[in-house]
C-alpha cells in the first residue's frame, strides 16, 4: 500500500511538472510587454507636445501629422504584430496547459521531435561552415578520408581542429538520431527506422568524403528532409484527432455548465489541473533560475550595506512578482504557507471546523488583490520591494482578523455551553492574548521605523480593529461565564451583550468609513487604478452600507420589541406562585414574567428575543400584540433564534 501511495505521489509530481513549461512560456511573453514599445519616450516619438508644422504661416493639424508619420506607423505596425504573436502564444500555452496528461505527453513528444530536428540541422550547419572555412584557408585539395588512407599524419594533424568538429558532430548526430527514432510519432516502418540514422549523419559522412563544396553546403538541408517529412505527416494525420478532442472537450464543458453551472466547471478543472501545485512548482523553479543568475552575475559578492542573504532574498522577491504569472505563483506559495499557519492555530485551539480550513484561500485572495491594487508588476524594483513588504504587513493584519474569526465562536461556545475543559479555555485565551500582542508589536515597529503615510494609517486601523474585536469577544465570554455561575436567571445579560456588541460594531463601522476616505485619498493623490476603485466600491457597499443597514434594522427591531414587551402586563408574585411553572422558551424558573393576550407566561427577555423571529405566541400561535408589524414576522432566519442574547444576531 505504501509503494502504491509513493507511486501515486511520483506520478502526481510528474503531472504537475509537465504543466509548468506553458507557464514559463506565458511568463516570457508577458516580459516582452505584448507589443508595448519600451523606448516610447525616445525623442523620435515625442510628437504630442509639438506645435505642428507651419505652412504659409499657419500651423497644421498635429494629430494628422502624428498619425501619418512613418516612424509612428512603423511603431504601431510592430506593436500590433507583437501583440498578435503574444496573444497567439499565450492562447496556445493555455490550451496546452488545459490538456489532459495523455494528450500533454503526446504534445511534448511532438515538440521534442521538432526540437531534435532543429538541433540536428543547426549543428550540421555549424560543422559544415567550419569545414568549408578551414579547407578554404588551408587550401586542402584532398579529402580527410584520403589523408587517413595515405597515412599523411602531418597534414592530418595540421587540420585536427575541423576533424575534431567532424567527430564531435558525428557523436552528437548519433545521439540525436537515437532519441528521435524512439520518440517520433510517425509511422515506424523498418525501412524508415533504418534510414533515419543515415539521414542525420549525411553531413558528417560528406565531411570526410570527396564531395564538392556545393553538395557539402546543402547536405544539412538534405539531412533534415526525412525527419521533417515525418513531423509534417504526424501533424497532418492528427488533424482530425485534434479536432475531435477539442470538440469533445467543448461538449463536456457545455454539459457540465448546463447541469451544474460555471462554478462546478471551474472547480472541476481547478482540481483536475492541480492549479495551486503547478503555480507553486512554477514559482519555485523560476526562483531557482533567478538564484543561479544572481550568483553567476556576481551579485553575491557585491559590497554594500546588506548581507548576501538579504540581498538574495530581496532580489528573489522583486524578480518573483514582475509578471502576472509570477504574482500568481507567489500567491500560491503564500497560500500554502498560510494554510499551515491555519493548521497551527487549529492544533492550538483543538478544533477541526471545516470553515477554518479556508485560511490559505482567504490569504491567497487578499494577497493577489493587494498585488493587483498596488500594481506590483509595473513598478521599479526598489519601489516594488517596498510595496511588497507593505502588502505582507496588510496580509498579516488580515490573518489576525481571520484568526479572530476562528477563536471568537469557539469562545462563545465554550462559555455558553459551560464546557469544563480548562485546557480548551486556556488555549483560546492564549490565542486572544497573542492576537493583541502581535497587533501592538506591529504598530510599535511600524510607527517607530516608518514615516506617517496613508498605508501606515490603514495598517494601524486594521490592527486596532483586531484589538477591539478581541476585547469585545473576551467581554462577552466573561459575561457568559458569570451567567453560568449564577443560580437564578439573569435577565440583564441580553442587554449587556447588545451594548458590548453595539460598541464593537460601531467601532468597526467608524474604521470602515475611515478606510474608505483613506483609500479615496490614495486613489486621487497617490496611486489611482481601476482595481482600487472597484475595491473601494465593494468596501463601501458591503462594509459600510450593508453594515449600517443591518445595524439600523437590528436597532429598530429591538426598539419595537421592547415597546411591545413593555405594553404587556407584568405578572405578580402571587400569579407566578400559583403558576409554578418554567418559561416555555428557556425552561428556566420565572422570578418575573410577562403575560400575553392569550394568558401565557414568559420571561420578558425570552419573549423579546422571540419577537425578533415572529410576533406570535410560542405555545398557541396567537398574535401577541394588537398593533402587529408584519415586517418583523419574516425578517430573521427561523433557525437563528438567539438563546443567549440578541447580540448574537448581530455577530458579523
C-alpha positions in Angstrom: 0.0 0.0 0.0 2.9 2.4 0.8 4.5 1.6 -2.5 1.3 2.4 -4.4 1.0 5.6 -2.4 4.6 6.5 -3.3 4.0 5.7 -6.9 0.8 7.9 -7.0 2.7 10.8 -5.5 5.5 10.4 -8.0 3.0 10.4 -10.9 1.3 13.4 -9.4 4.6 15.3 -9.2 5.4 14.4 -12.8 2.0 15.6 -13.9 2.5 18.9 -12.1 5.9 19.4 -13.7 4.5 18.6 -17.1 2.2 21.6 -16.8 4.9 24.1 -15.7 6.5 24.8 -19.2 3.4 26.5 -20.6 3.5 28.9 -17.6 7.1 29.7 -18.4 6.1 30.5 -22.0 3.3 32.8 -20.8 5.8 34.4 -18.4 8.3 35.1 -21.1 5.6 36.5 -23.4 4.4 38.9 -20.6 8.0 40.0 -20.0 8.2 41.3 -23.6 5.3 43.7 -22.9 2.9 42.3 -25.5 3.7 44.9 -28.1 4.4 47.8 -25.8 7.5 49.7 -27.0 9.6 50.4 -24.0 11.5 53.2 -25.7 8.4 55.2 -26.5 10.0 58.1 -24.5 12.7 58.3 -27.2 12.7 61.8 -28.8 11.7 60.4 -32.1 8.3 59.6 -30.8 7.7 62.8 -28.9 5.1 64.4 -31.2 2.3 65.0 -28.7 3.8 68.3 -27.5 4.8 69.7 -30.8 3.1 72.7 -32.3 2.9 71.2 -35.7 4.5 72.2 -39.0 4.0 75.7 -40.3 2.8 76.1 -43.8 2.4 79.7 -45.1 2.5 80.9 -41.6 -0.3 78.6 -40.4 0.1 75.6 -38.0 -1.0 72.3 -39.5 -3.0 69.7 -37.6 -0.6 68.0 -35.1 -2.9 65.0 -34.9 -2.8 64.2 -38.6 1.0 64.9 -38.6 1.3 62.3 -35.8 -0.9 59.7 -37.4 0.7 59.8 -40.8 4.3 59.9 -39.7 6.3 56.9 -41.0 8.1 56.3 -37.7 4.8 56.3 -35.8 3.2 54.0 -38.4 6.1 51.6 -38.0 5.8 51.6 -34.3 2.0 50.9 -34.5 2.6 48.1 -37.0 5.3 46.4 -35.0 3.3 46.8 -31.8 0.2 45.2 -33.4 2.3 42.3 -34.8 3.9 41.7 -31.4 0.5 41.8 -29.7 -1.0 39.3 -32.1 2.0 36.9 -31.7 2.0 37.3 -27.9 -1.8 36.6 -27.8 -1.5 33.6 -30.0 1.4 32.3 -27.9 -0.5 32.8 -24.6 -3.6 31.1 -26.1 -1.5 28.2 -27.3 0.2 27.8 -23.9 -3.2 28.0 -22.1 -4.6 25.3 -24.4 -1.6 23.2 -23.8 -1.9 23.7 -20.0 -5.6 22.6 -20.1 -4.8 19.3 -21.9 -5.1 16.0 -20.0 -2.0 14.1 -19.2 -2.2 11.7 -22.1 -2.5 14.4 -24.8 0.0 16.5 -23.0 2.6 13.8 -23.3 1.9 13.5 -27.0 2.4 17.2 -27.4 5.7 17.1 -25.6 6.9 14.2 -27.7 6.0 16.0 -30.8 7.7 19.2 -29.7 10.8 17.2 -28.6 11.0 15.6 -32.1 10.8 19.1 -33.7 13.5 20.3 -31.3 15.7 17.4 -32.2 15.4 18.1 -35.9 16.2 21.7 -35.4 19.2 20.9 -33.2 20.5 18.4 -35.8 20.0 20.9 -38.6 21.8 23.8 -36.9 24.7 21.7 -35.6 25.2 20.3 -39.1 25.3 23.8 -40.5 27.9 24.8 -37.9 30.0 21.8 -38.7 29.8 22.3 -42.5 30.7 26.0 -42.2 33.7 25.2 -40.0 34.9 22.6 -42.5 34.4 24.9 -45.5 36.2 27.8 -43.8 39.1 25.6 -42.7 39.5 23.9 -46.0 39.5 27.2 -47.9 42.0 28.7 -45.5 44.4 25.6 -45.7 43.9 25.1 -49.5 43.0 21.4 -48.9 42.8 19.5 -52.2 42.2 16.0 -50.9 39.5 14.7 -48.6 40.1 13.6 -44.9 39.5 10.0 -45.9 42.3 10.2 -48.4 44.6 11.7 -45.8 43.9 8.8 -43.5 44.3 6.1 -46.2 47.6 7.7 -47.3 48.8 7.9 -43.6 49.6 11.6 -44.1 49.6 12.2 -40.4 51.4 15.5 -40.5 48.8 17.2 -42.7 46.1 15.5 -40.8 47.5 16.9 -37.5 47.5 20.4 -39.0 43.8 20.0 -39.8 42.8 18.4 -36.5 40.6 21.4 -35.5 37.9 20.7 -38.0 38.5 17.0 -37.8 37.6 17.2 -34.1 34.5 19.2 -35.1 33.5 16.3 -37.5 34.0 13.6 -34.9 32.0 15.7 -32.3 29.2 16.3 -34.8 29.2 12.5 -35.6 28.7 11.6 -32.0 26.1 14.3 -31.4 24.1 13.3 -34.5 24.2 9.7 -33.5 22.7 10.6 -30.1 20.0 12.8 -31.7 19.1 10.2 -34.2 18.8 7.5 -31.5 16.4 9.7 -29.4 14.4 10.8 -32.5 13.9 7.2 -33.6 12.5 6.2 -30.2 10.2 9.2 -29.6 8.8 10.3 -33.0 5.1 9.8 -33.5 5.2 8.9 -37.2 4.9 5.5 -38.9 7.6 3.1 -37.6 8.3 1.1 -40.8 11.6 -0.8 -40.6 12.9 0.9 -43.7 12.2 4.4 -42.4 13.7 3.5 -39.0 16.9 2.3 -40.7 17.1 5.4 -43.0 16.7 7.9 -40.1 20.3 7.4 -38.7 21.7 7.7 -42.1 19.7 10.9 -42.7 21.1 12.5 -39.5 24.7 11.5 -40.4 24.7 12.7 -44.0 26.7 15.9 -43.3 29.2 14.0 -41.1 29.8 11.5 -43.9 30.0 14.1 -46.6 32.6 16.0 -44.5 35.2 13.1 -44.9 34.2 12.0 -48.4 35.5 13.6 -51.6 32.3 15.6 -52.4 32.0 19.1 -53.9 31.7 22.1 -51.6 28.3 22.8 -53.1 26.9 19.4 -52.1 28.5 19.7 -48.7 26.9 23.1 -48.2 23.4 21.8 -48.8 23.9 18.5 -47.0 22.3 19.8 -43.7 19.1 20.6 -45.6 19.1 17.2 -47.3 19.7 15.6 -43.9 16.6 17.2 -42.5 14.2 16.2 -45.3 13.2 12.8 -44.0 12.7 13.9 -40.3 10.7 17.0 -41.4 8.5 14.8 -43.6 7.7 12.6 -40.7 6.9 15.6 -38.5 4.6 17.1 -41.1 3.0 13.7 -41.7 2.2 13.4 -38.0 0.7 16.9 -37.9 -1.5 16.3 -41.0 -2.6 12.9 -39.9 -3.5 14.1 -36.4 -5.7 17.0 -37.6 -9.0 15.1 -37.2 -7.9 13.6 -33.9 -7.1 17.1 -32.6 -10.4 18.4 -33.9 -12.3 15.6 -32.2 -10.5 16.1 -28.9 -11.3 19.8 -28.9 -15.0 19.2 -29.8 -15.3 16.5 -27.1 -13.8 18.9 -24.5 -16.2 21.6 -25.6 -19.2 19.2 -25.3 -18.0 18.1 -21.8 -17.7 21.7 -20.6 -21.1 22.7 -22.1 -22.8 19.7 -20.4 -21.2 20.4 -17.1 -22.2 24.0 -17.2 -25.8 23.2 -18.2 -26.2 20.6 -15.4 -24.2 22.1 -12.6 -23.2 25.7 -13.5 -20.0 27.5 -14.3 -18.7 27.3 -10.7 -18.8 23.5 -10.9 -16.8 23.6 -14.2 -14.2 25.9 -12.7 -13.9 23.8 -9.5 -13.6 20.5 -11.5 -10.9 21.9 -13.8 -9.1 23.5 -10.8 -8.8 20.1 -9.2 -8.0 18.2 -12.4 -5.2 20.6 -13.4 -3.8 20.9 -9.8 -3.5 24.6 -10.3 -2.1 25.6 -6.9 0.6 22.9 -7.1 1.5 23.8 -10.6 1.8 27.5 -9.7 4.0 26.7 -6.7 6.2 24.5 -8.8 6.5 27.2 -11.5 7.4 29.9 -8.9 10.0 27.6 -7.2 11.7 26.7 -10.4 11.6 30.3 -11.5 13.2 31.3 -8.2 15.9 28.7 -8.6 16.6 30.1 -12.0 16.9 33.6 -10.7 19.1 32.3 -7.8 21.6 30.9 -10.4 21.5 34.1 -12.4 22.1 36.1 -9.2 25.2 34.0 -8.2 26.6 33.8 -11.7 26.3 37.6 -12.2 28.5 38.1 -9.1 25.9 39.9 -7.0 26.5 37.6 -4.1 29.9 39.3 -3.5 28.7 42.9 -4.0 29.9 45.4 -1.4 27.1 47.3 0.1 25.4 47.7 3.5 23.4 44.5 3.1 24.3 40.9 3.8 24.4 38.5 0.9 21.4 36.5 2.1 19.3 39.6 2.4 20.5 40.8 -1.0 19.5 37.5 -2.5 16.1 37.5 -0.7 15.4 41.0 -1.9 16.4 40.1 -5.5 14.2 37.0 -5.5 11.2 38.8 -4.1 11.5 41.6 -6.6 12.0 39.3 -9.6 9.4 36.9 -8.3 6.5 39.3 -8.9 7.4 41.1 -12.1 4.7 39.4 -14.2 1.1 38.3 -13.6 2.1 34.7 -13.8 4.9 35.2 -11.3 2.4 37.0 -8.9 0.1 34.0 -9.2 3.0 31.7 -8.4 3.9 33.8 -5.4 0.3 33.9 -4.3 0.2 30.1 -4.4 3.3 29.9 -2.2 1.8 32.4 0.3 -1.4 30.5 0.4 0.5 27.3 1.1 2.4 28.9 4.0 -0.8 30.5 5.4 -2.6 27.2 5.2 -0.1 25.7 7.6 -0.4 28.7 9.8 -4.2 28.0 9.9 -3.5 24.3 10.8 -1.2 25.5 13.5 -4.0 27.6 15.1 -6.3 24.7 14.7 -3.9 22.5 16.6 -3.7 25.1 19.3 -7.4 25.6 19.6 -8.1 21.9 19.4 -10.7 22.4 16.6 -11.3 20.8 13.2 -14.0 23.1 11.9 -14.2 22.9 8.1 -14.5 26.7 7.9 -11.1 27.1 9.5 -9.5 25.3 6.5 -10.2 28.4 4.3 -7.1 30.1 5.8 -5.0 29.6 2.7 -7.8 30.5 0.3 -8.6 33.8 2.1 -4.9 34.7 2.3 -4.4 34.0 -1.4 -7.3 36.2 -2.4 -6.2 39.0 -0.1 -2.6 38.9 -1.4 -3.5 38.8 -5.0 -6.0 41.6 -4.7 -3.4 43.7 -3.0 -0.8 42.9 -5.7 -3.2 44.0 -8.5 -4.4 47.0 -6.5 -0.9 48.3 -5.9 0.3 47.4 -9.5 3.3 45.4 -8.4 4.3 44.2 -11.9 4.6 47.7 -13.3 6.8 49.3 -10.5 10.5 49.8 -10.4 12.5 47.2 -8.5 13.1 49.3 -5.3 9.5 50.6 -5.2 8.2 47.1 -5.9 10.1 45.7 -2.9 8.7 48.4 -0.6 5.2 47.8 -1.9 5.6 44.1 -1.5 6.7 44.4 2.1 3.7 46.7 2.8 1.4 44.2 1.2 2.8 41.5 3.5 2.0 43.7 6.5 -1.6 44.2 5.3 -1.8 40.4 4.8 -0.5 39.9 8.3 -3.3 42.0 9.7 -5.8 40.2 7.6 -4.6 36.9 9.0 -5.1 38.3 12.5 -8.7 39.1 11.6 -9.3 35.7 10.2 -7.7 34.1 13.3 -10.1 36.1 15.5 -13.0 34.8 13.4 -11.9 31.3 14.3 -11.4 31.8 18.0 -14.5 34.0 18.6 -17.2 31.3 18.0 -15.0 28.9 20.0 -15.0 31.3 23.0 -18.8 31.8 22.7 -19.3 28.0 22.5 -17.0 27.2 25.5 -18.7 29.8 27.7 -22.3 29.3 26.7 -22.1 25.5 26.8 -20.4 25.5 30.2 -17.6 23.4 28.8 -15.5 22.2 31.8 -12.3 21.6 29.8 -9.8 24.1 31.2 -7.3 23.2 28.5 -9.6 24.4 25.7 -10.4 27.6 27.6 -6.7 28.3 28.2 -5.7 27.7 24.6 -8.4 30.0 23.3 -7.4 32.7 25.8 -3.7 32.3 24.8 -4.6 32.9 21.2 -6.5 36.1 22.1 -3.5 37.4 24.0 -1.3 36.5 21.1 -3.5 38.5 18.7 -3.4 41.6 20.9 0.4 41.3 21.4 1.1 40.8 17.7 -1.2 43.8 16.8 0.5 46.1 19.4 4.0 44.9 18.3 3.3 45.5 14.6 2.0 49.0 15.3 5.0 49.8 17.5 7.5 48.6 14.9 5.9 50.4 12.1 5.4 53.7 13.9 9.0 53.7 15.1 10.6 52.8 11.8 8.2 54.3 9.1 7.0 57.8 8.3 3.4 58.7 8.6 1.5 57.7 5.5 -1.9 56.5 4.3 -0.6 52.9 4.2 0.6 53.2 7.8 -2.8 54.6 8.9 -4.6 51.7 7.2 -2.4 49.1 8.9 -2.9 50.8 12.2 -6.7 50.9 11.7 -6.8 47.2 10.9 -4.6 46.4 14.0 -6.7 48.5 16.4 -9.8 46.8 14.9 -8.4 43.4 15.8 -7.7 44.5 19.4 -11.3 45.9 19.8 -12.7 42.7 18.4 -10.7 40.6 20.8 -11.7 42.7 23.8 -15.4 42.5 22.8 -15.2 38.7 22.5 -13.5 38.5 25.9 -16.1 40.7 27.5 -19.0 38.6 26.2 -17.0 35.5 27.2 -16.7 36.7 30.7 -20.4 37.6 30.9 -21.4 34.1 29.8 -19.0 32.6 32.4 -20.5 34.8 35.1 -24.1 33.8 34.0 -23.1 30.2 34.2 -22.1 30.7 37.9 -25.4 32.3 38.8 -28.3 30.2 40.2 -31.1 32.5 39.1 -32.0 33.6 35.6 -30.1 36.8 34.6 -32.4 39.0 32.6 -29.9 41.8 32.1 -27.5 39.5 30.2 -29.1 40.2 26.9 -28.9 44.0 27.3 -25.2 43.8 28.3 -24.3 41.7 25.3 -26.2 44.0 23.0 -24.4 47.1 24.3 -21.0 45.5 24.0 -21.6 44.2 20.5 -23.0 47.5 19.5 -19.9 49.2 20.8 -17.7 46.8 18.8 -19.8 47.2 15.6 -19.8 50.9 15.9 -16.0 51.0 16.1 -15.8 48.7 13.1 -18.2 50.9 11.2 -16.2 54.1 12.0 -13.0 52.4 10.9 -14.7 51.3 7.7 -15.6 54.9 6.9 -12.0 56.0 7.8 -10.5 53.3 5.5 -12.9 54.4 2.7 -11.7 58.0 2.9 -8.1 56.8 3.3 -8.5 54.7 0.1 -10.1 57.7 -1.7 -7.1 59.8 -0.8 -4.8 57.2 -2.2 -6.9 56.8 -5.3 -6.9 60.5 -6.1 -3.5 61.7 -5.0 -1.2 58.7 -4.8 -1.8 55.6 -7.0 -5.1 55.6 -8.7 -6.1 52.4 -10.6 -9.3 50.8 -11.8 -8.9 47.8 -9.5 -8.5 50.1 -6.4 -11.7 52.0 -7.5 -13.6 48.7 -7.8 -12.4 47.5 -4.4 -13.4 50.8 -2.8 -16.9 50.4 -4.3 -17.1 46.9 -2.9 -15.9 48.1 0.5 -18.4 51.0 0.5 -21.3 48.7 -0.3 -20.5 45.6 2.0 -18.6 47.1 4.9 -20.4 50.5 5.1 -23.8 50.5 3.5 -24.8 46.9 4.3 -23.4 47.1 7.9 -25.2 50.4 8.5 -28.4 49.0 7.1 -28.2 45.8 9.2 -27.3 47.7 12.4 -30.2 50.1 11.9 -32.5 47.2 11.2 -31.5 45.4 14.4 -31.9 48.6 16.4 -35.4 49.2 15.1 -36.5 45.6 15.7 -35.1 45.8 19.2 -36.9 49.0 20.0 -40.1 47.7 18.5 -39.8 44.5 20.5 -39.1 46.5 23.7 -42.1 48.7 23.2 -44.3 45.6 22.7 -43.0 43.9 25.7 -43.4 46.9 27.9 -47.1 47.1 26.9 -47.7 43.7 28.2 -48.8 43.3 31.9 -46.2 42.2 34.5 -47.0 39.0 36.4 -47.3 39.4 40.1 -45.6 37.2 42.7 -48.9 35.6 43.6 -49.6 34.7 39.9 -46.1 33.2 39.5 -46.6 31.2 42.7 -49.9 29.8 41.5 -48.5 29.0 38.1 -45.4 27.2 39.5 -44.0 26.6 36.0 -40.9 27.4 33.9 -40.6 29.7 30.9 -41.6 27.7 27.8 -38.8 29.3 25.8 -35.7 28.9 28.0 -37.0 26.3 30.5 -35.8 28.4 33.5 -37.7 29.3 36.6 -39.5 32.6 36.4 -38.8 35.2 39.1 -40.5 37.8 36.9 -42.7 37.2 33.8 -44.9 38.9 31.2 -48.4 37.9 30.5 -49.5 37.7 26.9 -53.0 38.3 25.5 -53.6 34.6 25.4 -52.7 34.3 29.2 -49.3 32.6 28.8 -46.4 33.5 31.0 -42.8 34.0 29.7 -39.7 35.8 30.7 -39.7 39.3 29.3 -36.2 38.9 27.8 -37.1 35.5 26.3 -40.3 36.9 24.8 -38.4 39.9 23.4 -36.0 37.6 21.6 -38.9 35.6 20.3 -40.4 38.7 18.8 -37.2 39.1 16.7 -38.4 35.9 14.9 -42.2 36.3 14.8 -45.0 38.1 16.6 -47.0 35.0 17.7 -47.2 33.2 20.9 -44.7 30.3 21.1 -47.4 28.0 22.6 -50.7 28.8 20.9 -49.5 31.0 18.0 -51.9 33.8 18.8 -50.9 37.3 17.8 -49.0 38.8 20.8 -49.7 42.4 20.1 -52.6 44.2 18.5 -50.5 46.7 16.5 -48.6 43.9 14.7 -45.8 45.0 12.4 -45.9 42.3 9.7 -42.4 43.2 8.6 -40.9 41.6 11.7 -42.6 38.2 11.0 -40.1 37.0 8.4 -37.3 39.4 8.9 -35.0 36.9 10.6 -34.0 33.3 9.7 -36.1 30.9 11.8 -33.0 28.8 12.5 -31.2 31.8 14.0 -33.3 32.1 17.2 -30.9 33.6 19.8 -30.9 31.8 23.2 -28.0 33.6 24.8 -28.5 37.2 23.8 -29.7 39.5 21.0 -26.1 40.5 20.3 -25.6 37.0 18.8 -27.9 38.0 16.0 -25.6 40.8 15.1 -22.3 38.8 15.3 -20.9 39.6 11.9 
